[in-house]
Amino acid sequence: MEIKILKKDKGYIKFTVKDTDPHTLFNLLREELLKDDNVDFAGYWRDESFYESVIFQLRLKKKTGDPIIALNGALDRLEKDTKEFIELCKAKIV
C-alpha cells in the first residue's frame, strides 16, 4: 500500500492510496470520520487511472483545524473497535 498526500491545508486534506481494496477500509474510515462533530465532509472515490487506488478527502467545519488530528482520532477509534471485536470473537467463537 502506498499513500501520497495530494493537498493539505488548514481544515482540509486530500490523499491517494494505491494497491488497496477500493471500498472496504475507506467506507469504515469515512463513516467513523462523519461521527466527529468537527468534520464537514469525508468521502472517497476510486481513481479511474489505477484500478486499486482510492482518493480520499476530509474537510473540517473550521478551516483553521488540523485534519490530521481528526484522521488520527478516527483511526484510533477504529483500532479500538477492531481489537474489541477480535477479542470477543476469539472468546465466544474460536
C-alpha positions, 0 to 999 in steps of 0.5 A, a space after each residue: 500500500 502506498 499513500 501520497 498526500 495530494 493537498 493539505 491545508 488548514 481544515 482540509 486534506 486530500 490523499 491517494 492510496 494505491 494497491 488497496 481494496 477500493 471500498 472496504 477500509 475507506 467506507 469504515 474510515 469515512 463513516 467513523 470520520 462523519 461521527 466527529 462533530 468537527 468534520 464537514 465532509 469525508 468521502 472517497 472515490 476510486 481513481 479511474 487511472 489505477 484500478 486499486 487506488 482510492 482518493 480520499 478527502 476530509 474537510 473540517 467545519 473550521 478551516 483553521 483545524 488540523 485534519 490530521 488530528 481528526 484522521 488520527 482520532 478516527 483511526 484510533 477509534 477504529 483500532 479500538 473497535 477492531 481489537 474489541 471485536 477480535 477479542 470477543 470473537 476469539 472468546 465466544 467463537 474460536 
